[in-house]
Amino acid sequence: MQVPESHASELALRDALLAGDRAAAEGFFARHLNALHEFVHYRVGGNRVVTEDVVQDTFLTALERLASFDGRSSLHAWLCGIARNKIRSERRRLRPVAIEDVLAEADPEIEAILLSSDRTPLPESALELAETKELVGATLSSLPPEYKQALLAKYVEELSTAEIAARAGKQEKATESTLHRARQAFGRVFTLLARKRGGLA
């Protein structure tokens, strides 16, 4: 099995966690808590109590199954997969909410979009179609944290590519590439969710 180079460090983190490294555990939770919380939040209709329960249960399950993480996906994607299973169970007890239903239905297609975003060009105008904060937030919650952070820095904080690169400790060219992939992924996921929700023709 070939492990993506970008995930090699996450396998090292897995090994440290399995060895009982306290600092590694603290870093693991700090790095993934906010992104996982937002991912779950939109998928349970904004229910704060359910969100917290699902996030906590997801981390507990992840720690129990940590040895099964093989690095073929990122830790973020792996955690989101566990969270989806928890949410499916919770959905039976929740009143249907439009954006929640849309996200649940669209998850497999969102995954396909993220996997192909490096290869498929997309007009950047999709970023300008943000009709509701809810839909934009749901889209951002579906993206890898690196993509979300890059887009927020560029379009909310209005930082230059050089400033974003400096903040991330990366080369400017690498940051340009990340922004390009992030825009593609955002546009395609946003368009998918908007169409499923009836917001686009």
C-alpha positions as CSV (number, residue, x, y, z in Angstrom):
1,M,0.0,0.0,0.0
2,Q,1.3,3.4,-1.0
3,V,0.8,6.2,1.5
4,P,0.6,9.8,0.2
5,E,3.6,11.7,1.3
6,S,1.4,14.4,2.8
7,H,0.0,11.8,5.2
8,A,3.3,10.3,6.4
9,S,3.5,12.7,9.3
10,E,0.0,11.7,10.3
11,L,1.1,8.1,10.6
12,A,3.9,9.2,12.8
13,L,1.3,11.0,14.9
14,R,-0.8,7.8,15.0
15,D,2.2,5.9,16.3
16,A,2.9,8.5,19.0
17,L,-0.7,8.4,20.1
18,L,-0.6,4.6,20.3
19,A,2.5,4.9,22.4
20,G,0.7,7.1,24.9
21,D,2.5,10.4,24.1
22,R,0.5,13.0,26.0
23,A,1.8,16.0,24.0
24,A,0.8,14.2,20.7
25,A,-2.7,13.6,22.1
26,E,-3.1,17.3,23.0
27,G,-1.8,18.3,19.6
28,F,-4.2,15.9,17.9
29,F,-7.3,17.3,19.6
30,A,-6.1,20.9,19.2
31,R,-5.5,20.5,15.5
32,H,-8.8,18.7,14.6
33,L,-11.4,19.9,17.2
34,N,-12.6,23.1,15.5
35,A,-12.8,21.6,12.0
36,L,-14.6,18.5,13.2
37,H,-17.0,20.6,15.3
38,E,-18.0,22.7,12.3
39,F,-18.3,19.7,10.0
40,V,-20.8,18.1,12.4
41,H,-22.6,21.3,13.3
42,Y,-24.1,21.9,9.8
43,R,-25.0,18.2,9.5
44,V,-27.1,18.1,12.6
45,G,-29.0,21.3,11.8
46,G,-27.0,23.5,14.1
47,N,-28.0,21.6,17.2
48,R,-25.3,22.5,19.7
49,V,-25.9,19.7,22.2
50,V,-26.0,17.0,19.5
51,T,-22.9,18.6,17.9
52,E,-20.9,18.3,21.1
53,D,-22.1,14.8,21.7
54,V,-21.2,13.6,18.2
55,V,-17.8,15.3,18.3
56,Q,-16.9,13.8,21.6
57,D,-18.1,10.3,20.5
58,T,-16.2,10.6,17.3
59,F,-12.9,11.3,19.1
60,L,-13.5,8.4,21.5
61,T,-14.2,6.1,18.7
62,A,-11.2,7.4,16.8
63,L,-8.9,6.7,19.7
64,E,-10.3,3.2,20.0
65,R,-9.8,2.5,16.3
66,L,-6.5,4.4,15.9
67,A,-4.5,1.4,15.0
68,S,-6.8,1.0,11.9
69,F,-5.8,4.4,10.5
70,D,-3.5,3.5,7.5
71,G,-2.7,6.9,6.1
72,R,-4.5,6.4,2.8
73,S,-6.7,9.4,3.7
74,S,-5.9,12.3,6.0
75,L,-6.7,12.2,9.7
76,H,-9.3,14.9,9.1
77,A,-11.1,12.8,6.4
78,W,-10.9,9.7,8.6
79,L,-12.4,11.6,11.5
80,C,-15.2,12.9,9.3
81,G,-16.0,9.4,8.1
82,I,-16.4,8.3,11.7
83,A,-18.5,11.4,12.4
84,R,-20.8,10.6,9.5
85,N,-21.7,7.3,10.9
86,K,-22.5,8.9,14.3
87,I,-24.6,11.5,12.6
88,R,-26.6,8.8,10.7
89,S,-27.6,7.4,14.0
90,E,-28.5,10.8,15.5
91,R,-30.6,11.8,12.4
92,R,-33.3,9.3,13.4
93,R,-33.9,11.4,16.5
94,L,-33.7,14.9,14.9
95,R,-36.3,16.9,13.1
96,P,-35.3,17.2,9.4
97,V,-33.5,20.4,8.6
98,A,-33.0,21.4,4.9
99,I,-29.2,22.0,4.9
100,E,-28.7,18.9,7.1
101,D,-30.6,16.7,4.6
102,V,-28.7,18.3,1.6
103,L,-25.3,17.6,3.2
104,A,-26.2,14.1,4.1
105,E,-27.3,13.3,0.6
106,A,-24.4,15.1,-1.0
107,D,-21.5,13.7,1.1
108,P,-20.5,11.0,-1.4
109,E,-20.5,13.6,-4.2
110,I,-18.5,16.1,-2.1
111,E,-15.9,13.4,-1.5
112,A,-15.6,12.8,-5.3
113,I,-15.3,16.5,-5.9
114,L,-12.5,16.9,-3.4
115,L,-10.6,13.9,-4.9
116,S,-10.9,15.3,-8.4
117,S,-10.4,19.0,-7.6
118,D,-6.7,18.9,-8.7
119,R,-7.7,17.8,-12.2
120,T,-11.0,19.5,-13.0
121,P,-11.0,23.2,-13.8
122,L,-13.9,25.3,-12.5
123,P,-14.8,29.0,-13.0
124,E,-14.0,31.0,-9.9
125,S,-17.3,32.9,-10.2
126,A,-18.9,30.2,-8.0
127,L,-17.3,32.0,-5.1
128,E,-19.6,35.0,-5.8
129,L,-22.8,33.0,-5.7
130,A,-23.0,33.0,-1.9
131,E,-26.7,33.8,-1.3
132,T,-26.8,32.7,2.3
133,K,-24.3,32.4,5.1
134,E,-25.7,29.0,5.9
135,L,-24.8,27.5,2.5
136,V,-21.4,29.1,2.5
137,G,-20.7,27.8,6.0
138,A,-21.9,24.3,5.0
139,T,-19.6,24.4,2.0
140,L,-16.6,25.5,4.0
141,S,-17.3,22.8,6.6
142,S,-17.0,20.2,3.9
143,L,-13.5,21.3,2.8
144,P,-10.2,20.2,4.2
145,P,-9.0,22.6,6.9
146,E,-6.1,23.8,4.7
147,Y,-8.4,24.8,2.0
148,K,-10.8,26.6,4.3
149,Q,-8.1,28.5,6.1
150,A,-6.6,29.6,2.8
151,L,-9.9,30.9,1.5
152,L,-10.8,32.7,4.7
153,A,-7.3,34.4,4.7
154,K,-7.7,35.4,1.1
155,Y,-11.3,36.5,0.9
156,V,-12.3,37.4,4.4
157,E,-9.0,38.7,5.9
158,E,-8.0,39.9,2.4
159,L,-4.4,38.9,2.8
160,S,-2.0,38.7,-0.2
161,T,-0.7,35.3,-1.3
162,A,2.7,36.3,0.0
163,E,1.2,37.0,3.5
164,I,-0.7,33.8,3.5
165,A,2.4,31.9,2.5
166,A,4.4,33.6,5.3
167,R,1.7,32.7,7.9
168,A,1.7,29.1,6.8
169,G,5.5,28.9,6.5
170,K,5.2,27.8,2.9
171,Q,6.6,29.0,-0.4
172,E,4.4,31.5,-2.3
173,K,4.1,29.1,-5.3
174,A,2.9,26.3,-3.1
175,T,0.3,28.7,-1.5
176,E,-0.9,29.8,-5.0
177,S,-1.4,26.1,-5.8
178,T,-3.4,25.5,-2.5
179,L,-5.6,28.6,-3.2
180,H,-6.2,27.3,-6.8
181,R,-7.3,23.9,-5.5
182,A,-9.3,25.4,-2.7
183,R,-11.3,27.7,-5.1
184,Q,-12.0,24.8,-7.4
185,A,-13.2,22.6,-4.5
186,F,-15.3,25.4,-2.9
187,G,-17.0,26.3,-6.2
188,R,-17.9,22.8,-7.1
189,V,-19.2,21.9,-3.6
190,F,-21.1,25.1,-3.3
191,T,-22.7,24.7,-6.7
192,L,-23.6,21.0,-5.8
193,L,-25.2,22.0,-2.5
194,A,-27.1,25.0,-4.0
195,R,-28.5,22.9,-6.8
196,K,-29.6,20.1,-4.4
197,R,-31.3,22.8,-2.2
198,G,-33.0,24.4,-5.2
199,G,-30.9,27.6,-5.1
200,L,-29.4,27.2,-8.7
201,A,-30.9,26.3,-12.0
